[in-house]
Each structure stands twice: as C-alpha cells, then as structure tokens.
Amino acid sequence: MLKEINDLNLVNNLSDYQVSFNQFNQVLGFFLNDNLIGFVDYSIIYDRLEINYIFVKEEYRKQKVAYRLLKYIIDNYNYQNITLEVNINNIPAINLYQKLGFKIVATRPKYYNGVDGYLMERRIS
Ligand SMILES: CC(C)(COP(=O)(O)OP(=O)(O)OC[C@H]1O[C@@H](n2cnc3c(N)ncnc32)[C@H](O)[C@@H]1OP(=O)(O)O)[C@@H](O)C(=O)NCCC(=O)NCCS
C-alpha cells in the first residue's frame, strides 16, 4: 500500500539517508502489513519534479517495490519533466530508471564524493 509519510522518524530509521522536509519535498512510502519497507523522497519545484532518493529494504528488493513507487508518481503527477541524479556505478538504480523511461542526459563530474553522477530525465514531449 502506498501512502504519504509525514513522520520523519519512521522514514529516517529505514536507511542512512536522512530526509528533512522543506517547502518543496514530499515522501511516499510503501507499506506491507503496516510496515514501511520502502520510500521515495521527491520535490515538486514549480514546473518540474525531482526524485531526491529512493530506497527499498534489502530483503524486499527485486519485487517491484521501487518500480511501483516511481510509477505512482509518474502516473499521478502530470509533469513534463522529471529529473534525478544517480551514481554512475549504481546499476540497479540506473536500470530501474531506464525501465521507467528516464534517459541519461548529462554527466555530473565528481558529484558523489569524487565519483561521477548521471543526470537522468524523463520527458513527455
Ligand atoms: C535501487 C533500488 C531502489 C531498487 O529497488 P527494487 O524495489 O529492488 O527495484 P524493483 O524490484 O522495482 O526493480 C525494477 C527494475 O530495476 C532494475 N533493478 C532493480 N534491482 C536490480 C539489480 N540488483 N540489478 C540490476 N537491475 C536491477 C531492473 O531493471 C528491475 O526490473 P526487473 O525486475 O524486471 O529486472 C534498491 O536496490 C535500493 O534501495 N538500493 C539502495 C538505495 C539506492 O541506491 N537508491 C537509488 C539512489 S539514486
């Protein structure tokens, strides 16, 4: 079950990534029997949507949880342009994004502690 999360403790206990709310971002959680097993942190910045981070608990990976979280956002917000940054070595995440129609549009040199990142974009023309 997908549900918006407002309780930061809930989401910040799941992974090393720490969400903090600002005027733009929201968190969508994936719950299984009332337990949070994954989330996506995303920002709506005027006319564009940016994926900040997506995470699925290790034991629930490869079961389409991340796919369903992102698909929900893609289907429920009618944004022309969705962007994200990803470490060039993060093959699972790159594959996930490509599966959902994201394309690599630029390389961000040394974006992650000295490792390059890709800027990926999903654009509806
Ligand atoms: C990346 C991550 C969110 C994927 O979550 P997931 O729920 O396991 O992904 P899904 O089951 O929805 O996978 C959808 C597609 O992504 C790709 N994918 C997912 N895991 C993969 C892996 N280990 N190796 C290769 N491709 C993978 C595949 O294309 C997959 O489709 P398929 O199952 O038909 O092959 C998860 O591995 C994770 O939490 N990683 C740590 C955090 C992270 O790196 N987040 C991204 C930051 S930018």
The ligand as an SDF file (V2000), in Angstrom:
LIG
                    3D

 48 50  0  0  0  0  0  0  0  0999 V2000
   17.6510    0.8080   -6.4630 C   0  0  0  0  0  0  0  0  0  0  0  0
   16.5420    0.1930   -5.5840 C   0  0  0  0  0  0  0  0  0  0  0  0
   15.6820    1.3080   -5.0110 C   0  0  0  0  0  0  0  0  0  0  0  0
   15.6880   -0.7500   -6.4640 C   0  0  0  0  0  0  0  0  0  0  0  0
   14.5940   -1.2100   -5.6720 O   0  0  0  0  0  0  0  0  0  0  0  0
   13.7890   -2.5710   -6.0180 P   0  0  0  0  0  0  0  0  0  0  0  0
   12.4720   -2.4860   -5.3370 O   0  0  0  0  0  0  0  0  0  0  0  0
   14.6550   -3.7290   -5.7060 O   0  0  0  0  0  0  0  0  0  0  0  0
   13.6310   -2.4520   -7.5930 O   0  0  0  0  0  0  0  0  0  0  0  0
   12.4770   -3.1470   -8.4640 P   0  0  0  0  0  0  0  0  0  0  0  0
   12.2330   -4.5390   -7.9550 O   0  0  0  0  0  0  0  0  0  0  0  0
   11.3100   -2.2440   -8.5390 O   0  0  0  0  0  0  0  0  0  0  0  0
   13.2020   -3.2590   -9.8660 O   0  0  0  0  0  0  0  0  0  0  0  0
   12.7300   -2.6470  -11.0540 C   0  0  0  0  0  0  0  0  0  0  0  0
   13.8110   -2.7490  -12.1160 C   0  0  0  0  0  0  0  0  0  0  0  0
   15.0180   -2.1130  -11.6440 O   0  0  0  0  0  0  0  0  0  0  0  0
   16.1780   -2.8470  -12.1200 C   0  0  0  0  0  0  0  0  0  0  0  0
   16.8940   -3.4590  -10.9850 N   0  0  0  0  0  0  0  0  0  0  0  0
   16.4800   -3.4890   -9.6820 C   0  0  0  0  0  0  0  0  0  0  0  0
   17.3990   -4.1300   -8.9210 N   0  0  0  0  0  0  0  0  0  0  0  0
   18.3920   -4.5140   -9.7650 C   0  0  0  0  0  0  0  0  0  0  0  0
   19.6330   -5.2020   -9.5780 C   0  0  0  0  0  0  0  0  0  0  0  0
   20.0180   -5.6450   -8.3630 N   0  0  0  0  0  0  0  0  0  0  0  0
   20.4380   -5.3930  -10.6410 N   0  0  0  0  0  0  0  0  0  0  0  0
   20.0840   -4.9500  -11.8600 C   0  0  0  0  0  0  0  0  0  0  0  0
   18.8980   -4.2840  -12.1300 N   0  0  0  0  0  0  0  0  0  0  0  0
   18.0810   -4.0740  -11.0760 C   0  0  0  0  0  0  0  0  0  0  0  0
   15.6220   -3.9240  -13.0250 C   0  0  0  0  0  0  0  0  0  0  0  0
   15.5220   -3.3720  -14.3310 O   0  0  0  0  0  0  0  0  0  0  0  0
   14.2400   -4.1590  -12.4400 C   0  0  0  0  0  0  0  0  0  0  0  0
   13.3530   -4.7140  -13.3460 O   0  0  0  0  0  0  0  0  0  0  0  0
   13.2390   -6.3330  -13.4420 P   0  0  0  0  0  0  0  0  0  0  0  0
   12.9240   -6.8060  -12.0500 O   0  0  0  0  0  0  0  0  0  0  0  0
   12.1300   -6.5470  -14.4230 O   0  0  0  0  0  0  0  0  0  0  0  0
   14.5720   -6.8210  -13.8910 O   0  0  0  0  0  0  0  0  0  0  0  0
   17.1500   -0.6720   -4.4280 C   0  0  0  0  0  0  0  0  0  0  0  0
   18.1310   -1.5410   -4.9580 O   0  0  0  0  0  0  0  0  0  0  0  0
   17.7620    0.1450   -3.3030 C   0  0  0  0  0  0  0  0  0  0  0  0
   17.0770    0.5370   -2.3360 O   0  0  0  0  0  0  0  0  0  0  0  0
   19.0870    0.4280   -3.3940 N   0  0  0  0  0  0  0  0  0  0  0  0
   19.7830    1.2080   -2.3620 C   0  0  0  0  0  0  0  0  0  0  0  0
   19.4040    2.6880   -2.4360 C   0  0  0  0  0  0  0  0  0  0  0  0
   19.7350    3.2970   -3.7940 C   0  0  0  0  0  0  0  0  0  0  0  0
   20.7760    3.0450   -4.3850 O   0  0  0  0  0  0  0  0  0  0  0  0
   18.8160    4.1690   -4.2680 N   0  0  0  0  0  0  0  0  0  0  0  0
   18.9770    4.8920   -5.5020 C   0  0  0  0  0  0  0  0  0  0  0  0
   19.6080    6.2220   -5.2320 C   0  0  0  0  0  0  0  0  0  0  0  0
   19.7140    7.2050   -6.6920 S   0  0  0  0  0  0  0  0  0  0  0  0
  1  2  1  0
  2  3  1  0
  2  4  1  0
  2 36  1  0
  4  5  1  0
  5  6  1  0
  6  7  2  0
  6  8  1  0
  6  9  1  0
  9 10  1  0
 10 11  2  0
 10 12  1  0
 10 13  1  0
 13 14  1  0
 14 15  1  0
 15 16  1  0
 15 30  1  0
 16 17  1  0
 17 18  1  0
 17 28  1  0
 18 19  1  0
 18 27  1  0
 19 20  2  0
 20 21  1  0
 21 22  1  0
 21 27  2  0
 22 23  1  0
 22 24  2  0
 24 25  1  0
 25 26  2  0
 26 27  1  0
 28 29  1  0
 28 30  1  0
 30 31  1  0
 31 32  1  0
 32 33  2  0
 32 34  1  0
 32 35  1  0
 36 37  1  0
 36 38  1  0
 38 39  2  0
 38 40  1  0
 40 41  1  0
 41 42  1  0
 42 43  1  0
 43 44  2  0
 43 45  1  0
 45 46  1  0
 46 47  1  0
 47 48  1  0
M  END
$$$$
